[in-house]
Amino acid sequence: MERIRIDKWLWQARFYRTRPLAQRACTAGFIRLNGQRVEKPAALLRCGDILTLPLGREVAAVKVLAIGERRGPAPEARCLYQVLTETTLDPGAPAP
């Protein structure tokens, strides 16, 4: 089964603009992988895992559907995950 570093996947899926930002979110403990707090950006992720992460003022839960090969355009990035929570997935959106 394929695995990928969580910081790299978050960057490829376009949750973070740069990979260093994804690394900082991991080391700060903002990301949860299958309910467990991630403290290292080198944590390994695989298809079927559930991620919980902050998006602006909201918290989103997503299921990993695929491991990306590159950081492609947004429509390609959206194929990497399935949103499990009611959220706009827009970090700039105002809180309800």
Phi and psi in degrees as a GROMACS rama.xvg file:
@    title "Ramachandran Plot"
@    xaxis  label "Phi"
@    yaxis  label "Psi"
@TYPE xy
-71.1537  144.548  GLU-2
-135.571  156.079  ARG-3
-146.486  151.969  ILE-4
-63.2056  140.188  ARG-5
-64.0154  -38.1725  ILE-6
-65.249  -38.5416  ASP-7
-67.271  -41.6269  LYS-8
-65.6601  -43.2827  TRP-9
-59.5967  -36.8036  LEU-10
-70.8649  -45.0462  TRP-11
-63.5984  -36.0584  GLN-12
-81.6286  0.741704  ALA-13
67.0257  31.6513  ARG-14
-80.9433  -24.6076  PHE-15
-130.434  143.58  TYR-16
-68.6525  -35.4071  ARG-17
-131.448  158.624  THR-18
-68.387  -38.3236  ARG-19
-59.2422  -33.2882  PRO-20
-66.1387  -39.2498  LEU-21
-65.8847  -38.8451  ALA-22
-63.8328  -42.4613  GLN-23
-63.9215  -39.4439  ARG-24
-63.1685  -37.6497  ALA-25
-68.6079  -48.7031  CYS-26
-68.0377  -25.8525  THR-27
-78.4444  -10.8472  ALA-28
83.9218  19.1246  GLY-29
-78.9224  -17.0238  PHE-30
-104.277  139.683  ILE-31
-120.728  135.204  ARG-32
-115.968  113.092  LEU-33
53.2184  39.8416  ASN-34
85.8089  -8.83103  GLY-35
-101.562  135.263  GLN-36
-65.3706  130.579  ARG-37
-92.5737  127.695  VAL-38
-117.638  -7.31009  GLU-39
-126.477  131.925  LYS-40
-67.2666  -12.7929  PRO-41
-87.8276  4.39444  ALA-42
-57.7041  139.453  ALA-43
-92.37  140.166  LEU-44
-120.603  145.231  LEU-45
-140.641  168.021  ARG-46
-58.9454  138.239  CYS-47
96.8713  -14.3304  GLY-48
-69.6546  152.578  ASP-49
-109.95  127.055  ILE-50
-111.129  139.804  LEU-51
-119.57  123.739  THR-52
-146.152  152.917  LEU-53
-79.6112  139.938  PRO-54
-132.923  95.8811  LEU-55
67.2372  -122.988  GLY-56
-94.5755  1.34471  ARG-57
-108.208  165.728  GLU-58
-119.789  130.296  VAL-59
-115.451  144.24  ALA-60
-113.973  127.846  ALA-61
-130.971  148.415  VAL-62
-103.772  131.771  LYS-63
-76.8206  120.006  VAL-64
-99.1932  -29.1269  LEU-65
-152.768  157.329  ALA-66
-99.5645  121.872  ILE-67
-75.6997  153.344  GLY-68
-97.4688  -20.7047  GLU-69
-157.193  171.006  ARG-70
-93.1985  98.0427  ARG-71
-98.1945  -165.749  GLY-72
-67.0981  163.736  PRO-73
-54.919  -44.3094  ALA-74
-60.4566  -35.6038  PRO-75
-69.2214  -38.8436  GLU-76
-65.6344  -35.3078  ALA-77
-65.8031  -18.4568  ARG-78
-79.1338  -8.09469  CYS-79
-83.6657  -15.2002  LEU-80
-147.533  163.787  TYR-81
-124.602  128.823  GLN-82
-76.556  129.278  VAL-83
-103.796  -10.9548  LEU-84
-117.465  159.683  THR-85
-77.7561  103.333  GLU-86
-151.561  159.153  THR-87
-85.1868  -14.3589  THR-88
54.6834  29.9924  LEU-89
-120.521  107.139  ASP-90
-59.5142  -21.6415  PRO-91
-92.3614  -0.312451  GLY-92
-72.4247  142.047  ALA-93
-69.5037  152.288  PRO-94
-70.071  146.517  ALA-95
